[in-house]
Amino acid sequence: MSIQLTAIHWVYLVFIVFILALLIRRRDTTMICVTGILALGLLATATVSGSVSGIFNSFVYATKELLGTIMIISIIVAMSRILIITGINETMVSPLTRFLRTPAMAYWGIGLIMMVTSFFFWPSPAVALVGAVLLPAAIRVGLPALGAAVAMNLFGHGIALSGDYIIQGAPKLTADAAGLPVSSVMQASIPLVAVMGVVTTVSAFWMMRRDQKNGTWRDGLVSSSPAAAGPLPEAGTDEEQVVMSDGLRKGLAIAIPLLFLLDVAGMFVLHLQGGDATALVGGTAVLILIVITLLAHRGQGQGLEKITAYLIEGFVFGFKVFGPVIPIAAFFYLGDSAFTGLFGNVLPDGSHGIVNDLGVALANHVPLNGAVGAVTLTVIGAITGLDGSGFSGISLAGSIAGLFAAAIHSGAATLTALGQVAAIWVGGGTLIPWALIPAAAICGVSPFELARRNLKPVLLGMAAMTVVAMFLV
């Protein structure tokens, strides 16, 4: 397996380094991303018009890819707003405060619930379900919104998605590419997922508590978000005049969680996963928004208009959060199939995308033994995750793991699982800003701040996991 790297590959790699450096330094990356798209377009089309058009077209492509996530986040935010204004939100979460009494209990409670839910439905719909119900209770007992986002992110998009033991989408892709049974890859991934999960979640929690004590904690809240808005609307607005009887408010506070539980049951019965499961949650949230708004504003005769107003508020928030992310997502999507779709088939024969080609090139230039193989598979997995998908590169990781295992005559399942876990932790939604937007937006925090908060724990976890893999190969 050999791919000839071209100027396009090297330019893309240089811009990746620039972008990651700026993210770490907490600087804006829009200009460098646009410059990178322009440079890649110029190399691919050899025309100024083609490269300039590529900027706009790549933005459109990124928006299409992210549109489902934008919709679910906007709708949940709109629903959350009417729940806050009517006081249903407080009534609904008050019983949960018995179990989430401290920030520590809230962190671990939200994380574990998110992990279990994500095992069955994948993290995107799980974020909407868990965040809508548990986030207000967690904030009330003192867990920062960013801390809640970290917990949901690491346990859901990290532990649950990287193992994927129930749906088994990830292990099947890697196992098929490596020519192994799915069960062997899943079994080999258990100690790796466990080590990665424990190290990342514990270190993230310790760093959060340390920074809070030292006064260096950054909340990273986005203005106008549910988390930033607090449990009650700001004083002086017309919305604070919304009054609902105690009986009706309590009845709705019971009915709303039951409706979401019915969604969960429907996902089981109808075998809904991923986008289909998210759509069910989103549609339920729209219906809840409509019914509660009509009930809350029936005395004023403004229910129909208020429905639109709340939806607009939700969409404004959704696009406000996604606005800074679209340029960087547009650049990184070019590392996969988007490049050919936008600029034509100009990559070398046999290419599987810029990012995957870079991973293959790395694998072809390293000496082979157990320790080096483990480190290389972790790095390759991380590289293929840079497009923010997590799943696009795990077949490549499986293929390379099979080659390495044949060369060192051992460790095929472990190396395959290692590449899978590394790819999904990086690209599935813990480090790449646009991939972790669901958790960030539900909690009302900056996805860039969440990515920075996750960086050290995830790197520590990957180092520990790689060391363990060296002994298992």
LUMSEVO-947616 format. One record per residue (C-alpha): x, y, z; residue number from 1; residue in three letters. Coordinates in steps of 0.1 Angstrom, whole numbers, plus 5000, padded with zeros to 4 digits. Layout:
   xx   yy   zz   k   r
    X    Y    Z NUM ala
...
This chain:
   xx   yy   zz   k   r
 5000 5000 5000   1 met
 5018 5031 4988   2 ser
 5005 5065 4978   3 ile
 5026 5093 4962   4 gln
 5022 5125 4982   5 leu
 5018 5157 4961   6 thr
 5020 5194 4969   7 ala
 4984 5193 4979   8 ile
 4991 5168 5007   9 his
 5021 5189 5020  10 trp
 5002 5222 5019  11 val
 4972 5206 5037  12 tyr
 4996 5193 5064  13 leu
 5013 5227 5068  14 val
 4979 5244 5073  15 phe
 4968 5217 5098  16 ile
 4999 5226 5119  17 val
 4991 5263 5117  18 phe
 4954 5258 5126  19 ile
 4962 5235 5156  20 leu
 4988 5260 5168  21 ala
 4963 5289 5167  22 leu
 4936 5268 5185  23 leu
 4960 5260 5213  24 ile
 4970 5297 5216  25 arg
 4932 5306 5216  26 arg
 4934 5327 5185  27 arg
 4908 5329 5158  28 asp
 4914 5305 5128  29 thr
 4890 5318 5102  30 thr
 4915 5336 5081  31 met
 4941 5308 5081  32 ile
 4913 5283 5071  33 cys
 4901 5304 5043  34 val
 4937 5309 5031  35 thr
 4942 5271 5033  36 gly
 4911 5265 5012  37 ile
 4923 5291 4987  38 leu
 4957 5275 4984  39 ala
 4944 5240 4980  40 leu
 4919 5252 4954  41 gly
 4947 5270 4935  42 leu
 4968 5238 4934  43 leu
 4939 5216 4924  44 ala
 4923 5238 4897  45 thr
 4953 5260 4887  46 ala
 4928 5289 4883  47 thr
 4920 5319 4904  48 val
 4883 5316 4898  49 ser
 4882 5279 4907  50 gly
 4901 5285 4940  51 ser
 4880 5315 4950  52 val
 4848 5297 4942  53 ser
 4861 5268 4963  54 gly
 4859 5290 4994  55 ile
 4822 5295 4990  56 phe
 4815 5260 4979  57 asn
 4834 5245 5008  58 ser
 4814 5267 5032  59 phe
 4782 5253 5016  60 val
 4795 5218 5019  61 tyr
 4803 5222 5056  62 ala
 4770 5238 5063  63 thr
 4752 5208 5046  64 lys
 4772 5184 5067  65 glu
 4764 5202 5099  66 leu
 4728 5211 5092  67 leu
 4713 5182 5111  68 gly
 4733 5191 5142  69 thr
 4724 5228 5138  70 ile
 4687 5220 5136  71 met
 4686 5197 5167  72 ile
 4706 5222 5188  73 ile
 4684 5252 5177  74 ser
 4652 5233 5184  75 ile
 4664 5221 5219  76 ile
 4675 5257 5227  77 val
 4641 5271 5216  78 ala
 4623 5245 5237  79 met
 4646 5251 5267  80 ser
 4637 5288 5266  81 arg
 4600 5284 5270  82 ile
 4606 5258 5298  83 leu
 4628 5284 5316  84 ile
 4603 5312 5312  85 ile
 4573 5292 5324  86 thr
 4592 5277 5354  87 gly
 4586 5242 5341  88 ile
 4623 5237 5339  89 asn
 4628 5243 5376  90 glu
 4599 5220 5385  91 thr
 4612 5193 5363  92 met
 4647 5192 5376  93 val
 4640 5198 5413  94 ser
 4637 5160 5421  95 pro
 4671 5154 5404  96 leu
 4688 5176 5429  97 thr
 4684 5148 5455  98 arg
 4708 5128 5435  99 phe
 4730 5155 5421 100 leu
 4738 5173 5453 101 arg
 4774 5183 5447 102 thr
 4794 5193 5416 103 pro
 4813 5160 5418 104 ala
 4781 5139 5418 105 met
 4767 5160 5390 106 ala
 4799 5155 5369 107 tyr
 4800 5117 5373 108 trp
 4762 5113 5372 109 gly
 4758 5132 5340 110 ile
 4788 5114 5325 111 gly
 4777 5079 5334 112 leu
 4741 5085 5322 113 ile
 4754 5100 5290 114 met
 4777 5069 5284 115 met
 4749 5044 5289 116 val
 4725 5063 5267 117 thr
 4752 5068 5240 118 ser
 4759 5030 5239 119 phe
 4724 5025 5227 120 phe
 4717 5055 5205 121 phe
 4751 5071 5198 122 trp
 4760 5105 5214 123 pro
 4742 5130 5192 124 ser
 4706 5121 5203 125 pro
 4719 5112 5237 126 ala
 4733 5148 5242 127 val
 4698 5162 5234 128 ala
 4681 5138 5258 129 leu
 4706 5141 5287 130 val
 4713 5178 5283 131 gly
 4677 5189 5282 132 ala
 4669 5172 5314 133 val
 4700 5170 5336 134 leu
 4720 5202 5327 135 leu
 4698 5226 5347 136 pro
 4700 5204 5378 137 ala
 4738 5201 5374 138 ala
 4743 5239 5371 139 ile
 4720 5244 5402 140 arg
 4743 5224 5424 141 val
 4774 5242 5412 142 gly
 4788 5222 5383 143 leu
 4799 5248 5356 144 pro
 4782 5244 5322 145 ala
 4817 5238 5307 146 leu
 4823 5210 5332 147 gly
 4790 5194 5323 148 ala
 4799 5196 5286 149 ala
 4833 5179 5293 150 val
 4815 5151 5311 151 ala
 4790 5146 5284 152 met
 4817 5148 5258 153 asn
 4842 5124 5273 154 leu
 4818 5098 5284 155 phe
 4795 5099 5253 156 gly
 4816 5109 5223 157 his
 4847 5093 5239 158 gly
 4841 5062 5259 159 ile
 4808 5050 5244 160 ala
 4814 5059 5208 161 leu
 4850 5045 5206 162 ser
 4839 5012 5220 163 gly
 4805 5011 5203 164 asp
 4797 4977 5219 165 tyr
 4759 4978 5213 166 ile
 4755 4992 5178 167 ile
 4789 4978 5167 168 gln
 4793 5002 5138 169 gly
 4829 5011 5146 170 ala
 4843 4977 5154 171 pro
 4827 4962 5123 172 lys
 4844 4987 5100 173 leu
 4878 4982 5115 174 thr
 4875 4944 5118 175 ala
 4864 4941 5082 176 asp
 4894 4962 5070 177 ala
 4918 4941 5091 178 ala
 4902 4908 5081 179 gly
 4893 4899 5117 180 leu
 4861 4888 5135 181 pro
 4842 4917 5150 182 val
 4842 4899 5184 183 ser
 4880 4898 5186 184 ser
 4883 4935 5179 185 val
 4857 4943 5205 186 met
 4873 4921 5231 187 gln
 4907 4937 5224 188 ala
 4893 4972 5227 189 ser
 4879 4967 5263 190 ile
 4912 4973 5282 191 pro
 4921 5001 5258 192 leu
 4887 5019 5261 193 val
 4888 5014 5299 194 ala
 4923 5029 5304 195 val
 4915 5057 5280 196 met
 4882 5064 5297 197 gly
 4895 5064 5333 198 val
 4925 5085 5326 199 val
 4906 5112 5306 200 thr
 4876 5115 5329 201 thr
 4896 5115 5361 202 val
 4922 5139 5349 203 ser
 4896 5162 5334 204 ala
 4877 5163 5367 205 phe
 4909 5169 5387 206 trp
 4920 5197 5364 207 met
 4885 5213 5366 208 met
 4886 5213 5404 209 arg
 4922 5225 5405 210 arg
 4915 5254 5382 211 asp
 4883 5264 5402 212 gln
 4903 5265 5434 213 lys
 4931 5285 5417 214 asn
 4906 5309 5402 215 gly
 4918 5301 5366 216 thr
 4887 5284 5354 217 trp
 4871 5298 5322 218 arg
 4834 5292 5318 219 asp
 4834 5296 5281 220 gly
 4797 5305 5280 221 leu
 4781 5317 5248 222 val
 4757 5347 5254 223 ser
 4720 5340 5250 224 ser
 4725 5303 5256 225 ser
 4703 5283 5280 226 pro
 4732 5278 5303 227 ala
 4741 5315 5302 228 ala
 4706 5326 5307 229 ala
 4702 5309 5340 230 gly
 4671 5293 5356 231 pro
 4650 5324 5351 232 leu
 4646 5351 5324 233 pro
 4662 5384 5329 234 glu
 4643 5410 5349 235 ala
 4624 5436 5330 236 gly
 4614 5415 5300 237 thr
 4578 5407 5290 238 asp
 4586 5371 5292 239 glu
 4588 5371 5330 240 glu
 4551 5380 5331 241 gln
 4542 5345 5318 242 val
 4522 5328 5346 243 val
 4512 5292 5347 244 met
 4492 5274 5374 245 ser
 4511 5251 5397 246 asp
 4490 5221 5387 247 gly
 4496 5226 5350 248 leu
 4533 5233 5355 249 arg
 4538 5201 5375 250 lys
 4518 5181 5350 251 gly
 4539 5193 5321 252 leu
 4571 5188 5342 253 ala
 4561 5151 5344 254 ile
 4549 5148 5308 255 ala
 4580 5161 5292 256 ile
 4605 5135 5305 257 pro
 4579 5108 5298 258 leu
 4577 5120 5262 259 leu
 4615 5117 5259 260 phe
 4613 5082 5275 261 leu
 4588 5073 5248 262 leu
 4613 5084 5223 263 asp
 4639 5061 5239 264 val
 4614 5032 5237 265 ala
 4606 5041 5201 266 gly
 4643 5040 5192 267 met
 4644 5004 5206 268 phe
 4613 4992 5190 269 val
 4619 5009 5156 270 leu
 4657 5003 5157 271 his
 4664 5040 5152 272 leu
 4700 5051 5153 273 gln
 4722 5081 5146 274 gly
 4703 5107 5125 275 gly
 4670 5089 5127 276 asp
 4671 5089 5165 277 ala
 4681 5125 5165 278 thr
 4652 5134 5142 279 ala
 4627 5117 5166 280 leu
 4641 5137 5195 281 val
 4640 5169 5175 282 gly
 4604 5164 5163 283 gly
 4593 5157 5199 284 thr
 4610 5189 5211 285 ala
 4592 5210 5184 286 val
 4558 5195 5195 287 leu
 4566 5203 5232 288 ile
 4576 5238 5222 289 leu
 4543 5244 5204 290 ile
 4520 5229 5230 291 val
 4537 5247 5260 292 ile
 4538 5280 5241 293 thr
 4501 5279 5233 294 leu
 4493 5271 5269 295 leu
 4516 5297 5283 296 ala
 4504 5326 5261 297 his
 4468 5316 5257 298 arg
 4457 5345 5279 299 gly
 4475 5371 5258 300 gln
 4464 5356 5225 301 gly
 4500 5356 5212 302 gln
 4507 5319 5212 303 gly
 4511 5316 5174 304 leu
 4534 5345 5172 305 glu
 4555 5334 5202 306 lys
 4560 5300 5187 307 ile
 4578 5317 5158 308 thr
 4597 5340 5181 309 ala
 4611 5311 5202 310 tyr
 4621 5292 5171 311 leu
 4639 5323 5157 312 ile
 4657 5327 5190 313 glu
 4668 5291 5188 314 gly
 4680 5293 5153 315 phe
 4698 5326 5160 316 val
 4717 5308 5188 317 phe
 4724 5278 5166 318 gly
 4739 5297 5138 319 phe
 4757 5320 5162 320 lys
 4775 5290 5177 321 val
 4782 5274 5144 322 phe
 4793 5305 5126 323 gly
 4830 5304 5138 324 pro
 4831 5267 5132 325 val
 4820 5265 5095 326 ile
 4853 5279 5081 327 pro
 4875 5255 5100 328 ile
 4851 5226 5093 329 ala
 4852 5235 5056 330 ala
 4889 5232 5056 331 phe
 4891 5199 5074 332 phe
 4863 5184 5053 333 tyr
 4886 5188 5023 334 leu
 4908 5162 5039 335 gly
 4882 5136 5030 336 asp
 4857 5131 5001 337 ser
 4848 5168 5000 338 ala
 4881 5176 4981 339 phe
 4872 5155 4951 340 thr
 4836 5167 4952 341 gly
 4846 5203 4951 342 leu
 4878 5203 4930 343 phe
 4876 5172 4909 344 gly
 4896 5140 4908 345 asn
 4931 5156 4909 346 val
 4946 5134 4936 347 leu
 4969 5104 4927 348 pro
 4955 5071 4916 349 asp
 4945 5050 4946 350 gly
 4941 5079 4969 351 ser
 4914 5077 4996 352 his
 4916 5114 5005 353 gly
 4943 5137 5017 354 ile
 4941 5127 5054 355 val
 4941 5089 5047 356 asn
 4970 5093 5023 357 asp
 4990 5110 5050 358 leu
 4983 5082 5073 359 gly
 4994 5056 5048 360 val
 5026 5076 5041 361 ala
 5034 5076 5078 362 leu
 5029 5038 5081 363 ala
 5053 5032 5052 364 asn
 5081 5051 5068 365 his
 5084 5036 5103 366 val
 5103 5006 5116 367 pro
 5081 4977 5127 368 leu
 5080 4962 5162 369 asn
 5054 4960 5189 370 gly
 5061 4993 5206 371 ala
 5066 5013 5174 372 val
 5035 4996 5159 373 gly
 5014 5007 5189 374 ala
 5026 5043 5187 375 val
 5022 5045 5150 376 thr
 4986 5031 5151 377 leu
 4977 5057 5177 378 thr
 4992 5085 5156 379 val
 4975 5072 5124 380 ile
 4942 5069 5141 381 gly
 4945 5105 5155 382 ala
 4955 5118 5120 383 ile
 4926 5102 5103 384 thr
 4903 5117 5129 385 gly
 4913 5152 5120 386 leu
 4884 5155 5095 387 asp
 4860 5155 5124 388 gly
 4842 5124 5114 389 ser
 4859 5097 5135 390 gly
 4845 5070 5113 391 phe
 4860 5080 5079 392 ser
 4895 5068 5087 393 gly
 4890 5037 5109 394 ile
 4889 5014 5079 395 ser
 4924 5027 5070 396 leu
 4935 5021 5106 397 ala
 4922 4985 5104 398 gly
 4940 4979 5071 399 ser
 4973 4993 5085 400 ile
 4969 4973 5117 401 ala
 4966 4941 5096 402 gly
 4998 4949 5078 403 leu
 5017 4957 5110 404 phe
 5004 4925 5127 405 ala
 5015 4904 5097 406 ala
 5050 4920 5099 407 ala
 5055 4914 5137 408 ile
 5034 4882 5138 409 his
 5012 4892 5167 410 ser
 4987 4918 5180 411 gly
 4963 4921 5151 412 ala
 4932 4927 5172 413 ala
 4949 4950 5197 414 thr
 4965 4972 5170 415 leu
 4931 4973 5151 416 thr
 4913 4983 5183 417 ala
 4940 5009 5191 418 leu
 4936 5026 5158 419 gly
 4898 5026 5161 420 gln
 4898 5041 5196 421 val
 4924 5068 5188 422 ala
 4905 5078 5156 423 ala
 4871 5081 5173 424 ile
 4884 5100 5204 425 trp
 4900 5126 5182 426 val
 4875 5128 5153 427 gly
 4843 5115 5170 428 gly
 4838 5145 5192 429 gly
 4863 5153 5219 430 thr
 4891 5174 5202 431 leu
 4878 5187 5168 432 ile
 4857 5217 5175 433 pro
 4829 5212 5150 434 trp
 4826 5175 5160 435 ala
 4819 5183 5196 436 leu
 4794 5211 5189 437 ile
 4764 5191 5201 438 pro
 4776 5189 5237 439 ala
 4790 5224 5236 440 ala
 4758 5240 5222 441 ala
 4734 5222 5245 442 ile
 4755 5234 5275 443 cys
 4759 5269 5260 444 gly
 4797 5269 5259 445 val
 4822 5277 5232 446 ser
 4832 5245 5213 447 pro
 4867 5259 5210 448 phe
 4869 5263 5248 449 glu
 4856 5228 5252 450 leu
 4882 5214 5228 451 ala
 4910 5232 5247 452 arg
 4896 5218 5280 453 arg
 4896 5183 5266 454 asn
 4930 5185 5250 455 leu
 4953 5176 5280 456 lys
 4931 5148 5294 457 pro
 4927 5132 5260 458 val
 4964 5133 5253 459 leu
 4972 5118 5287 460 leu
 4946 5091 5280 461 gly
 4960 5083 5246 462 met
 4996 5081 5260 463 ala
 4984 5057 5288 464 ala
 4964 5036 5263 465 met
 4993 5033 5239 466 thr
 5016 5021 5267 467 val
 4991 4995 5277 468 val
 4988 4984 5241 469 ala
 5025 4979 5239 470 met
 5023 4952 5265 471 phe
 4993 4936 5249 472 leu
 5007 4934 5213 473 val
